[in-house]
Amino acid sequence: MTPNLELFPIGNCAASALIDEHGRYVWACAPRVDGDPFFSALLRGGDGAGDGPDHGGYGLWSVEVENQATVSQAYRRNTPILETVITDQSGAKVEIIDYCPRYRQFGRLYRPLAFVRLVRPLEGTARVRIRLRPTVDYGAAPAAVTVGSNHIRYVGGETTLRLTTDGPVSHVAEERIFRLEEPVAFFLGPDEPFADDVTTTTLRMLRETTDYWRRWVRTLYVPLEWQAAVIRAAITLKLCTHEDTGAIVAALTTSIPEHPVEPGEVARNWDYRYCWLRDAYYVVQALNRLGAADILENYLVYLRNLVDQIGPEGRVQPVYGVGREPVLTERVAPDLAGYRGMGPVRVGNQAHEHMQYDVFGQIVLSTVQAFFDERLMRPASVEDFKALEWVGDRAFELHDQPDASLWEFRGHEAVHTYSSVMCWAACDRLGNAAQRLGLYDRAEFWNARAARIRETIDRQAWNPELGRYASTFGGDQLDASLLQMVEVRYIPADDPRMLATIEAVQKGLRRGKFMLRYALPDDFGEPKTAFNFCTFWLIEALHLSGRTAEARDMFEEMLNRRTRAGLLSEDISFDGKELWGNYPQTYSLVGLINCASLLSRPWTSVR
């Protein structure tokens, strides 16, 4: 069973896990999404099923059916609740329902660090074995185990979880095969007594969790076409939030390589379980298209606290921990061999040390809606505007200075057009917010600064010899972020300068049906896979420049490349046959939502 990205996320915005196509938990971190992987089989390097003296086969939670024949999986409609049916060779069927509880209780949201598995016979009597083998310290050792009368405690370095069940505890503790003659419930959660009947309570939790998610989906304004795809993407983006602080992580995993790794090659393996201000901006932008104000509001809490934490004299980083931690020291976890053995497995991310000046724009662009949106429980005030102005000051100061770019080059810096355009956007939107608040002198001030940055960009980023914009000031290179000049309203898509740039980007970076970020070699050599978000950027640009039929064809192609869970990772092979990179990737799901919203026929066409 070679690991792949046919993985189904479950979660509740506090806990999250990835379940593979065999119904096994293969990835889940505790106590937070960026914590120690309690289930680490995805990155252990083998198939996660073996038994060996080096505790091989650990880092998973499986329900194994003897003489298994087939497995089918699907989410319960409009929820992240996974239903798996395993059939044995005699036709006996076992159903597994996996979810993380989330619903309102006692006037607040109940969303514990907890996972529920409901296992029941559907047809016949199958023989099953439960293996629950968590790991600690990034796969260094199995969790310590203590067994009680109706529970098992798994003691980790950061977290102790308790499994409570109404099935025979010894069957689980000793991994004994048994006949599944009646339903069994498992609640893996906080290390505290589970006082109620396990089956009755977890079935109630299931009903209320189902109801919560379906009610949330009802609040979304979805396009007429591709509704199921959009809803699944929206639910998964919500699962990538750490609701306690408002942070939004780039993905749920670390170190899924961007492409297959050859012997002796340095892998492009990164830890994406943190909050990039850029990625979070794109997430709230996409969900705003659907009317999901709750995630915007919660992220604004994170952002306001972060702006206060940094202060006018501090350095704005591109990425922070979900608890706003500024230091994310990058290290290697030596006891995890990596996805298909393609290590290293990285913990932390060096990008926290980078200078990436587009972040000023992303802070302001994420915040500015709060000055206009009357739906919000806490609309932004004059005091909020004043607290934000230093971000614009920094954007103006640094808009023409070299940085590592949004692509986080580790070996060189340049003045990147995208970074400068986002600095322009910071000043431009501060002007809009000031106008809204009646601060007309400040509106004039920020509009003048935006105009000066625009003058610099048009002088330095425009290449008159090539007749298009370049990705760096005074250069001739291309990268896909040039397409975002339209999205942030820097230039209309039908402007001749932009039309020429779109054509050049497509010609230089398109590989078959997919797009590269950039084509030139970087710190690790030439790109070997396409970047899914950039393909969606091209789809948007083609549509906005009048090439809608071509855009729709490309969009349908991307939908066909999703996993069975309806999701995408960061990268895809040039032939489109395999996904690579961390998963599920918020960037890619944002692109799906944005393109569906732009390309869909209007609801008025069927009314």
PyMOL commands that set and color helices and strands:
alter all, ss='L'
color gray80, all
select helices_A, chain A and resi 41-43+169-173+198-218+227-239+277-289+293-310+339-341+350-353+359-371+382-398+417-437+440-460+480-487+496-509+532-544+548-559+586-599+603-605
alter helices_A, ss='H'
color red, helices_A
select strands_A, chain A and resi 8-11+16-19+25-30+36-39+60-65+68-75+82-88+93-99+103-105+108-110+115-123+127-133+135-136+141-142+144-147+151-155+160-165+178-179+184-190+241-242+247-248+275-276+319-320+331-332+346-347+462-463+468-469+510-511+514-515+530-531+571-572+579-580
alter strands_A, ss='S'
color yellow, strands_A
deselect
rebuild
show_as cartoon
